């Protein structure tokens, strides 16, 4: 999905930190946190075959137009994924910060940035005391990127992975704008029978920055 923000007069509210509350530049808190939370899901089970997106929410207060809060239901092949702006009412989520809740046929997993809690048949299982030393430690994003440039190898966070992981978030924002459930063709990467939604997948480049003749 190509993005090119339209020309706008300078406004302090659209710079620095607060730029993220305007749809032409970002997707608000939802877009901020998606990568930090959804990464856990894509890293562990790599969802594929997205079929439907249904977003519900409220526009933020003030002059911004990004979601103040947003709930999204995604239908993938063999997976239902739900995003919520508030902690869900599920076992083990109370008191947790941002994170993910997995529910399977034989157990559940709650994980956030400070704990990992495994529940099987209603019982809380002890986590492993430490990560096995056989697993390679990351030197950090910045050093890993430098190392990848030198070795001509893929960094830990590479574009193909990031694209697959962030695309559903962008599609959810389109559903939020249109206030509609949208059906998605994962192979063609187009919405089904919805020309208005498909037009929102691409925004014309301003001429000065149109380096690809799009």
C-alpha positions as CSV (number, residue, x, y, z in Angstrom):
1,X,0.0,0.0,0.0
2,X,1.6,3.2,-1.1
3,X,1.2,6.3,1.0
4,X,1.8,9.9,0.1
5,X,0.6,12.6,2.4
6,X,-1.2,15.6,0.8
7,X,0.4,19.0,1.1
8,X,-0.7,21.0,4.2
9,X,0.3,24.3,5.8
10,X,2.6,24.0,8.8
11,X,0.8,23.4,12.0
12,X,2.5,22.6,15.3
13,X,-0.2,20.0,16.1
14,X,0.9,18.0,13.1
15,X,4.5,17.8,14.0
16,X,6.7,15.8,16.5
17,X,4.8,13.4,18.8
18,X,1.2,14.5,18.0
19,X,1.5,13.9,14.2
20,X,0.3,10.4,15.0
21,X,-3.2,11.6,15.7
22,X,-3.9,12.5,12.1
23,X,-4.8,9.9,9.6
24,X,-2.8,11.4,6.8
25,X,0.4,10.7,8.7
26,X,-0.4,7.8,11.0
27,X,-3.1,5.7,12.7
28,X,-3.0,6.9,16.3
29,X,-2.4,4.8,19.3
30,X,-3.7,1.8,17.5
31,X,-1.0,2.0,14.9
32,X,1.6,2.8,17.6
33,X,1.0,-0.3,19.5
34,X,0.1,-2.7,16.8
35,X,3.7,-3.7,15.9
36,X,4.6,-4.2,19.6
37,X,1.6,-6.5,20.3
38,X,0.8,-8.1,16.9
39,X,4.5,-9.0,16.6
40,X,3.9,-11.7,19.3
41,X,1.2,-13.3,17.2
42,X,3.0,-13.2,13.8
43,X,6.3,-14.3,15.4
44,X,4.6,-17.3,17.0
45,X,1.9,-18.5,14.6
46,X,2.3,-16.4,11.4
47,X,-1.4,-15.9,10.4
48,X,-2.2,-16.3,6.7
49,X,-5.2,-16.2,4.5
50,X,-6.9,-13.1,5.8
51,X,-10.6,-13.1,4.8
52,X,-12.5,-10.5,6.7
53,X,-11.9,-7.3,8.7
54,X,-14.5,-5.6,10.9
55,X,-13.5,-2.5,12.9
56,X,-15.5,-0.6,15.4
57,X,-14.4,2.5,17.3
58,X,-14.6,6.2,18.1
59,X,-12.7,9.1,16.7
60,X,-10.3,10.8,19.1
61,X,-11.1,14.0,21.0
62,X,-9.7,17.3,19.7
63,X,-8.6,18.0,16.1
64,X,-7.2,14.6,15.4
65,X,-9.1,11.9,13.5
66,X,-7.5,8.7,14.4
67,X,-9.2,6.1,16.7
68,X,-9.7,7.1,20.3
69,X,-10.4,3.4,20.8
70,X,-10.8,0.6,18.3
71,X,-11.9,-3.0,18.4
72,X,-11.2,-5.2,15.4
73,X,-12.2,-8.7,14.4
74,X,-10.0,-10.4,11.8
75,X,-10.9,-13.7,10.2
76,X,-7.9,-15.6,9.0
77,X,-7.5,-19.2,7.6
78,X,-8.0,-21.4,10.7
79,X,-7.7,-18.4,13.1
80,X,-9.9,-15.7,14.6
81,X,-8.0,-12.7,15.9
82,X,-9.5,-9.9,18.0
83,X,-7.9,-6.6,18.8
84,X,-9.2,-4.6,21.7
85,X,-8.1,-1.2,23.1
86,X,-8.8,-2.4,26.7
87,X,-7.7,-5.5,28.5
88,X,-10.1,-8.4,27.6
89,X,-12.3,-10.1,30.1
90,X,-10.3,-13.4,30.0
91,X,-8.6,-15.5,32.6
92,X,-5.2,-14.0,33.6
93,X,-5.6,-10.7,31.8
94,X,-6.5,-8.6,34.9
95,X,-3.7,-6.3,35.9
96,X,-1.7,-7.0,32.7
97,X,-0.4,-4.3,30.4
98,X,-0.2,-4.5,26.6
99,X,0.1,-8.1,25.4
100,X,-1.6,-11.0,23.7
101,X,-4.0,-13.8,24.8
102,X,-3.9,-17.1,22.9
103,X,-6.8,-19.5,23.3
104,X,-6.5,-23.0,21.9
105,X,-8.3,-26.3,22.3
106,X,-6.0,-27.5,25.1
107,X,-4.9,-24.4,26.9
108,X,-4.3,-20.7,26.9
109,X,-1.3,-18.4,27.0
110,X,-1.2,-14.8,28.3
111,X,1.9,-12.8,27.6
112,X,2.8,-9.2,28.1
113,X,6.0,-7.2,28.4
114,X,6.8,-8.4,31.9
115,X,5.4,-11.9,32.3
116,X,4.4,-15.1,30.6
117,X,1.6,-17.1,32.1
118,X,0.5,-20.6,30.8
119,X,-2.9,-21.9,31.8
120,X,-3.8,-25.5,31.0
121,X,-7.3,-26.8,32.1
122,X,-7.6,-23.8,34.4
123,X,-4.2,-24.4,36.2
124,X,-1.4,-21.9,36.1
125,X,1.9,-23.6,35.0
126,X,5.3,-22.3,36.0
127,X,7.3,-20.6,33.4
128,X,10.9,-21.7,32.6
129,X,13.4,-19.8,34.8
130,X,15.5,-18.6,31.9
131,X,15.8,-18.8,28.1
132,X,18.1,-21.7,27.1
133,X,21.6,-20.4,26.2
134,X,21.4,-22.4,22.9
135,X,19.1,-19.6,21.6
136,X,21.1,-16.8,20.0
137,X,20.8,-13.5,21.8
138,X,19.9,-10.4,19.8
139,X,22.6,-7.6,19.9
140,X,19.7,-5.0,19.6
141,X,17.9,-3.6,16.6
142,X,20.6,-1.1,15.7
143,X,23.6,-3.4,15.8
144,X,21.6,-6.2,14.2
145,X,20.9,-3.9,11.2
146,X,24.5,-2.9,10.9
147,X,25.6,-6.5,11.1
148,X,23.0,-7.4,8.3
149,X,24.3,-4.7,6.1
150,X,27.9,-6.0,6.5
151,X,27.0,-9.6,6.0
152,X,24.3,-9.0,3.3
153,X,21.9,-11.1,5.3
154,X,18.3,-10.4,6.5
155,X,18.0,-8.5,9.8
156,X,15.8,-9.9,12.5
157,X,13.1,-7.4,11.6
158,X,13.0,-7.5,7.8
159,X,10.6,-5.9,5.3
160,X,8.7,-9.0,4.2
161,X,7.9,-9.9,7.7
162,X,7.0,-6.4,8.7
163,X,4.8,-6.0,5.7
164,X,2.8,-9.1,6.4
165,X,2.4,-8.2,10.0
166,X,1.4,-4.6,9.5
167,X,-1.0,-5.0,6.5
168,X,-4.0,-6.1,8.6
169,X,-3.6,-3.0,10.8
170,X,-3.8,-0.7,7.7
171,X,-6.8,-2.7,6.5
172,X,-8.5,-2.3,9.9
173,X,-8.1,1.5,9.6
174,X,-9.9,1.4,6.3
175,X,-12.7,-0.6,7.9
176,X,-12.8,2.0,10.7
177,X,-13.0,4.9,8.3
178,X,-15.8,3.3,6.2
179,X,-17.6,1.9,9.2
180,X,-18.1,-1.4,7.4
181,X,-17.1,-5.0,7.6
182,X,-14.8,-5.7,4.6
183,X,-13.9,-8.9,2.8
184,X,-10.4,-9.4,1.6
185,X,-8.8,-11.4,-1.2
186,X,-5.4,-12.4,0.3
187,X,-4.0,-13.6,-3.1
188,X,-4.9,-10.5,-5.1
189,X,-4.5,-8.2,-2.0
190,X,-7.7,-6.4,-2.8
191,X,-11.0,-6.0,-1.1
192,X,-13.9,-8.0,-2.6
193,X,-16.6,-6.0,-4.3
194,X,-15.7,-2.7,-2.7
195,X,-14.2,-0.1,-5.1
196,X,-14.1,2.7,-2.4
197,X,-12.1,0.5,0.0
198,X,-9.7,-0.5,-2.8
199,X,-9.1,3.1,-3.7
200,X,-7.9,3.7,-0.2
201,X,-5.1,1.1,-0.7
202,X,-3.2,3.7,-2.7
203,X,-2.9,7.4,-2.4
204,X,-1.4,9.4,-5.4
205,X,2.1,10.7,-4.9
206,X,2.7,14.4,-4.9
207,X,4.5,15.2,-8.2
208,X,7.8,16.2,-6.6
209,X,8.0,12.8,-4.9
210,X,6.6,10.7,-7.7
211,X,9.9,8.9,-8.5
212,X,8.2,5.7,-9.9
213,X,5.7,7.2,-12.3
214,X,2.8,6.0,-10.3
